Amino acid sequence: MKPLKIVTLGGGSGYTPELIDGFIKRHAELPVSEFWLVDIETGREKLEIVGQLAQRMVKKSGIPMTVHLSTDRQLALKDADFVTTQIRVGQLAARIQDEKIPLRYGVLGQETTGPGGFMKAQRTIPVLLEICKEMETLCPDAWLINFTNPAGIVTEAIEKHSKIKSLGICSGANNMMMDIAKTYGVGREAIDARIMGLNHLIFADRITLHGKDITADFIEKLAQGASDNKLKNIPDVGLPPEFIRALNVYPLSYLKYFYLNREMVEHELEELNQGGTRGERSLQIEKALFEIYRNHELCEKPPELSSRGGAYYSDTACSIISALYNNKKEVHVVNTANRGTTPDLPDDAVIETNALIDKQGARPLAYGRLPARIRGLVQSVKAFEELTIEAAMTGNKHTALLALAAHPLVPSVAVAENILKEYLAANRDFLPQYTLAMDE
């Protein structure tokens, strides 16, 4: 097999050991010879710490892979086969602002859902499209595998405004399948389900165990509290049993932000007063992780990494990259263009759903009309996503206001306007498109 060159942008992320571990385990099917970890100059210290751990992990494994650390993105991208992105423009400090500003108005403060997702997209989309332009010159045949949140919005921006082949990846669906498997005391491979929706807004139906439909049985277990429906980064607030039965599909934990909005906002305000936002807690977790990573005796992914919200991250990423590289024709859940999968969304809208993955990319499996009980919410959030991308591309404040006002969790246009004013003021250094638009 041809040796592979993989580049990870945002290589100084605390998640990097999870990704390296995944590629080490799969080296027989993914013969990576060069692994480049790339970050910006202000992230050099973290890059060195996590990069040296990655090098120790590879050395211990004995596989023929060289891990390079660099702040020269163009040098790293030259002739890459796969480029993965896990960048955070503005770092965790920007995320904390994204969370706190809406909470001042009693609106959800969360980094990918609601206003937080909007603001993260405004900072991220221009940077990722700049990366895509560089890839068009330096590695035009490479696949861009995007883990950067908000993954669905970012992937749609790339789909609409770049020639680069790309897929968006999230571990949410895999987490759901793991929870189902745990409920029945079986391995993940025994469980399958049909997934439909948008990133962080997905539903599972046609759930099977060893090929047998267990949807009704699992929904009842969920209603009775006999199954988990939670992620580490989502407050543990349960949906009412009768609503679960009425919905009759398995919702990702993020749906609690929509179905229990008042309760979730109250929970976040309480956490803000007691110990800070999720971003502030993540900052403390990250600091503790990097102290662990500094240990020169450490040669493996530490168990403490699971305290972040990215469980099964490497499994999701590496298995999809392997399916592309090895032409496996496997079905995975990815973020990709609708292309007629459901007539209830535009063909060029990016959805998160089951798709056949081979060397040609992702071919989503036909779904048909969305059930009325989820259709309105999905369509409403997709309209918000489309406007969010347009705002990020143009820096037009009117479009930005329309995007925020369109989101189901923003209660009024006046609130949307106040949040937008504060966001633009707090993020001016990261929004060149708005600065240019305002100066014209």
C-alpha positions in Angstrom: 0.0 0.0 0.0 1.1 3.6 -0.7 2.5 5.3 2.4 0.3 8.1 3.6 1.0 11.7 4.6 -1.6 13.0 7.1 -1.7 16.6 8.3 -3.6 17.7 11.4 -4.3 21.4 11.6 -4.8 22.4 15.2 -2.2 19.8 16.1 -1.6 21.4 19.5 -5.1 20.4 20.6 -5.6 18.4 23.7 -7.4 15.8 21.6 -4.4 15.0 19.4 -3.3 12.0 21.5 -6.8 10.5 20.9 -6.3 10.8 17.1 -2.7 9.5 17.2 -3.8 6.5 19.2 -6.4 5.7 16.5 -3.9 5.8 13.7 -1.4 3.7 15.6 -4.1 1.0 16.2 -5.0 1.0 12.5 -1.5 1.2 10.9 -1.9 -2.1 9.2 -4.8 -0.7 7.1 -3.7 3.0 7.1 0.1 3.0 6.5 0.8 6.5 7.6 4.5 7.3 7.2 4.4 11.0 7.8 2.1 12.7 10.4 2.4 16.4 10.5 1.0 18.3 13.5 0.5 22.0 12.7 -0.5 24.9 14.8 -0.2 28.7 14.8 2.7 30.5 16.5 0.7 31.4 19.6 0.0 27.7 20.0 3.6 26.6 19.7 4.1 25.6 23.4 1.1 23.4 23.4 2.1 21.9 20.0 5.5 21.0 21.4 4.0 19.4 24.5 1.4 17.3 22.8 3.6 16.7 19.8 6.4 15.2 21.9 3.8 12.9 23.6 2.7 11.9 20.1 6.3 11.1 19.2 6.7 9.0 22.3 3.5 7.1 21.6 4.6 6.3 18.0 8.1 5.3 19.2 6.6 2.9 21.8 4.3 1.4 19.2 7.3 0.5 16.9 5.4 1.5 13.7 7.4 3.2 10.9 5.7 6.7 11.3 7.5 10.0 11.7 5.7 12.7 13.6 6.6 16.3 12.5 5.8 19.4 14.4 5.4 22.7 12.5 4.0 26.2 12.5 4.5 26.3 8.7 1.1 25.3 7.3 2.1 25.4 3.6 5.2 23.3 4.2 3.1 20.7 6.0 0.3 20.6 3.4 2.6 19.9 0.4 1.5 16.6 -1.1 -0.7 15.6 1.8 -3.2 12.7 1.3 -5.5 13.6 4.1 -5.9 16.9 6.0 -7.8 16.8 9.3 -8.9 20.1 11.0 -9.5 20.5 14.7 -8.8 24.2 14.9 -10.3 26.7 17.4 -10.0 30.3 16.2 -9.7 32.5 19.3 -9.0 29.4 21.5 -11.0 28.6 24.6 -11.2 32.3 25.6 -13.4 33.0 22.6 -15.6 30.0 23.4 -16.1 31.3 27.0 -17.3 34.7 25.5 -19.6 32.8 23.1 -21.2 31.1 26.1 -21.4 34.0 28.5 -22.8 36.7 26.2 -26.1 35.0 25.3 -26.6 34.0 29.0 -26.8 37.7 29.9 -30.1 37.7 27.9 -31.4 34.4 29.2 -30.4 32.6 26.0 -28.5 29.3 25.7 -24.7 29.7 25.9 -23.3 26.7 24.1 -20.4 26.5 21.6 -22.2 24.8 18.7 -25.9 25.2 19.3 -27.7 28.6 19.1 -25.8 31.9 19.1 -22.5 30.2 20.2 -22.5 28.1 17.1 -23.2 31.2 15.0 -20.2 33.0 16.5 -17.8 30.1 16.2 -18.8 29.8 12.6 -18.1 33.5 11.9 -14.5 33.1 13.2 -13.9 29.7 11.7 -15.3 29.7 8.1 -12.9 32.3 6.6 -9.9 30.5 8.1 -10.9 27.1 6.8 -11.7 28.5 3.3 -8.2 30.0 3.3 -6.8 26.6 4.1 -8.9 25.1 1.3 -7.3 27.6 -1.2 -3.9 26.5 -0.1 -4.8 22.9 -0.5 -6.0 23.5 -4.1 -2.4 24.4 -4.9 -0.4 22.2 -2.5 -2.5 19.0 -2.3 -5.4 19.3 -4.7 -6.3 15.6 -4.5 -6.3 15.4 -0.7 -9.4 14.8 1.4 -10.2 17.4 4.0 -11.7 15.7 7.0 -13.2 18.4 9.2 -13.7 17.8 13.0 -13.9 21.6 13.7 -17.2 22.6 15.1 -19.9 23.6 14.2 -19.0 20.7 11.9 -22.2 20.8 9.7 -22.1 24.5 9.1 -18.4 24.5 8.4 -18.7 21.5 6.0 -21.5 23.2 4.1 -19.4 26.3 3.7 -16.6 24.2 2.2 -19.0 22.3 0.0 -20.4 25.6 -1.4 -17.3 27.7 -1.7 -14.3 25.3 -2.3 -13.2 22.7 -4.8 -11.6 20.5 -2.2 -13.1 17.1 -1.4 -14.4 17.2 2.2 -16.4 15.4 4.8 -17.5 16.5 8.2 -17.2 14.2 11.1 -18.8 14.1 14.5 -18.7 11.4 17.2 -22.3 12.0 18.2 -23.9 9.2 16.3 -21.2 6.7 17.4 -21.9 7.8 21.0 -25.5 7.0 20.5 -24.8 3.6 19.1 -22.4 2.9 22.0 -25.1 3.9 24.5 -27.6 1.5 22.8 -25.0 -1.3 22.8 -24.4 -0.7 26.5 -28.1 -1.0 27.2 -28.2 -4.4 25.6 -24.8 -5.6 26.9 -23.4 -6.1 23.4 -20.5 -4.7 21.4 -20.8 -1.6 19.2 -20.6 -3.7 16.1 -23.9 -5.5 16.9 -25.9 -2.2 16.7 -27.0 -0.3 13.7 -29.5 2.6 13.1 -30.7 5.0 10.5 -29.6 8.5 11.3 -31.0 11.7 9.9 -30.7 15.4 10.7 -28.1 18.0 11.0 -24.9 18.1 13.0 -25.7 18.1 16.7 -29.4 17.7 15.7 -29.7 14.1 14.7 -32.3 11.4 15.3 -32.0 7.6 15.1 -34.7 5.2 14.0 -34.8 1.7 12.6 -32.5 0.6 15.4 -31.3 -3.0 15.0 -29.5 -5.5 17.2 -27.8 -8.3 15.1 -30.2 -7.2 12.3 -33.4 -7.5 14.4 -35.4 -4.3 14.7 -35.4 -3.2 18.4 -36.6 0.4 17.9 -39.8 0.1 19.9 -38.1 -1.8 22.7 -35.2 0.6 23.0 -37.5 3.7 22.9 -39.4 2.2 25.9 -36.2 1.5 27.7 -35.2 5.1 27.1 -38.5 6.3 28.4 -38.2 4.2 31.5 -34.7 5.5 32.2 -33.1 2.1 31.5 -30.7 3.6 28.9 -28.3 6.5 28.9 -28.9 9.4 26.6 -26.1 11.8 27.6 -22.8 13.1 26.6 -20.1 14.3 29.0 -20.4 17.9 27.8 -24.2 18.0 27.9 -26.0 18.7 31.3 -27.7 15.6 32.6 -31.3 16.8 32.3 -33.8 14.0 31.3 -36.5 14.3 28.7 -40.0 13.4 30.0 -41.0 9.8 29.4 -44.2 10.5 27.6 -42.4 12.9 25.2 -39.8 10.2 24.4 -42.7 7.8 23.6 -44.4 10.5 21.5 -41.3 11.4 19.6 -40.7 7.7 18.9 -37.1 8.3 17.6 -33.9 8.4 19.6 -32.6 12.0 19.8 -29.0 13.0 20.3 -28.4 14.6 23.7 -28.1 18.0 22.1 -31.8 18.0 21.3 -32.4 18.7 25.0 -31.3 22.2 24.3 -34.4 22.6 22.1 -36.9 20.4 23.9 -36.0 21.5 27.4 -34.6 25.0 26.6 -35.8 26.7 29.8 -34.5 24.0 32.0 -31.1 23.9 30.2 -30.7 27.6 30.4 -31.5 27.6 34.1 -28.9 24.8 34.5 -26.3 26.8 32.7 -26.9 29.9 34.7 -26.6 27.9 37.9 -23.3 26.4 36.6 -22.1 29.9 35.6 -22.7 31.2 39.1 -21.1 28.1 40.8 -18.0 27.4 38.7 -18.2 28.9 35.3 -19.4 27.9 31.8 -18.5 24.6 30.1 -15.7 26.5 28.3 -14.2 27.6 31.6 -14.4 24.0 33.0 -12.8 22.8 29.7 -10.0 25.3 30.2 -9.3 23.8 33.6 -9.5 20.2 32.2 -7.1 21.2 29.4 -4.6 22.7 31.8 -4.6 19.6 33.8 -4.3 17.4 30.7 -1.2 19.4 29.5 0.4 19.0 32.9 0.0 15.2 32.4 1.3 15.4 28.8 4.5 17.1 30.0 5.5 13.9 31.8 8.3 12.5 29.6 7.6 9.0 30.9 4.1 9.1 29.4 3.9 7.1 26.2 0.2 6.5 25.7 -3.1 8.3 25.7 -4.0 9.1 29.3 -7.3 8.0 30.7 -8.0 11.6 31.9 -8.5 12.5 28.2 -12.0 10.9 28.4 -13.1 13.8 30.7 -13.4 16.0 27.6 -16.4 15.7 25.3 -14.9 13.8 22.4 -15.3 10.2 23.4 -14.9 7.7 20.4 -13.4 10.6 18.4 -10.5 8.6 17.0 -12.6 5.6 16.2 -15.0 7.7 14.2 -12.3 9.6 12.4 -9.9 6.8 11.6 -12.6 4.3 10.5 -14.0 6.8 8.0 -10.5 7.7 6.6 -9.8 4.0 6.3 -13.1 3.5 4.3 -12.0 6.3 1.9 -8.5 5.1 1.5 -9.3 1.4 1.2 -12.4 1.8 -0.9 -14.3 -0.2 1.7 -17.9 0.7 0.7 -18.8 0.8 4.4 -21.7 2.8 5.8 -20.8 5.6 8.2 -22.5 8.6 9.6 -21.0 11.8 8.1 -21.8 15.4 7.3 -22.2 15.6 3.5 -24.4 17.3 0.9 -28.0 16.1 0.8 -28.2 15.4 -2.9 -31.8 14.3 -2.8 -31.5 12.1 0.3 -34.5 14.0 1.6 -36.7 16.3 -0.5 -37.4 18.4 2.6 -34.0 20.2 2.4 -32.0 21.8 -0.4 -29.8 19.4 -2.4 -26.7 21.4 -1.5 -27.5 21.6 2.2 -25.2 19.5 4.3 -26.9 16.9 6.5 -25.7 14.3 9.0 -26.7 10.9 7.9 -25.7 7.3 6.9 -23.6 7.3 3.8 -21.7 4.7 1.8 -18.1 5.6 2.0 -15.5 4.5 -0.7 -12.7 6.2 -2.6 -15.2 8.4 -4.4 -16.4 9.9 -1.1 -19.8 9.7 0.6 -23.1 8.7 -1.0 -25.9 9.3 1.5 -28.5 6.6 1.7 -32.0 7.6 0.6 -34.3 8.7 3.4 -37.4 10.4 2.0 -39.7 12.8 3.7 -38.8 13.9 7.2 -41.5 13.0 9.8 -43.6 16.0 10.7 -42.5 15.7 14.4 -38.9 16.5 13.5 -39.2 18.3 10.1 -40.0 21.8 11.3 -37.1 21.9 13.7 -34.6 20.6 11.2 -35.8 23.0 8.5 -35.7 25.9 10.9 -32.2 25.2 12.0 -31.0 24.6 8.4 -32.3 28.1 7.5 -30.3 29.5 10.4 -27.2 27.6 9.1 -27.6 28.9 5.6 -27.8 32.5 6.8 -24.9 31.9 9.2 -22.7 30.8 6.2 -23.7 33.8 4.1 -22.9 36.2 7.0 -19.5 34.6 7.5 -18.7 35.0 3.8 -19.9 38.6 3.5 -19.5 40.2 6.9 -23.0 41.7 6.3 -24.5 42.6 9.7 -28.0 42.5 8.4 -27.5 38.9 7.3 -25.9 38.1 10.7 -28.9 39.6 12.5 -31.3 37.5 10.3 -29.3 34.4 11.1 -29.5 34.9 14.9 -33.2 35.9 14.7 -33.9 32.7 12.7 -32.6 30.4 15.4 -35.4 28.7 17.4 -33.6 29.3 20.7 -33.3 33.1 20.2 -36.6 34.5 21.6 -36.8 37.9 19.9 -35.2 40.1 17.3 -34.2 42.7 20.0 -32.3 40.0 21.9 -30.7 38.8 18.7 -29.5 42.4 18.0 -28.1 42.8 21.5 -26.2 39.5 21.3 -24.8 40.4 17.9 -23.6 43.8 19.0 -21.7 42.2 21.9 -20.4 39.4 19.8 -19.0 41.7 17.1 -17.3 43.9 19.7 -15.8 41.0 21.5 -14.5 39.3 18.4 -13.3 42.2 16.2 -9.8 40.8 16.0 -11.1 37.5 14.5 -13.6 39.0 12.0 -11.7 40.6 9.1 -14.8 40.2 6.9 -16.9 42.3 9.2 -14.2 44.9 9.6 -13.9 45.3 5.8 -17.7 45.4 5.4 -18.0 48.1 8.0 -15.1 50.1 6.6 -16.5 50.1 3.0 
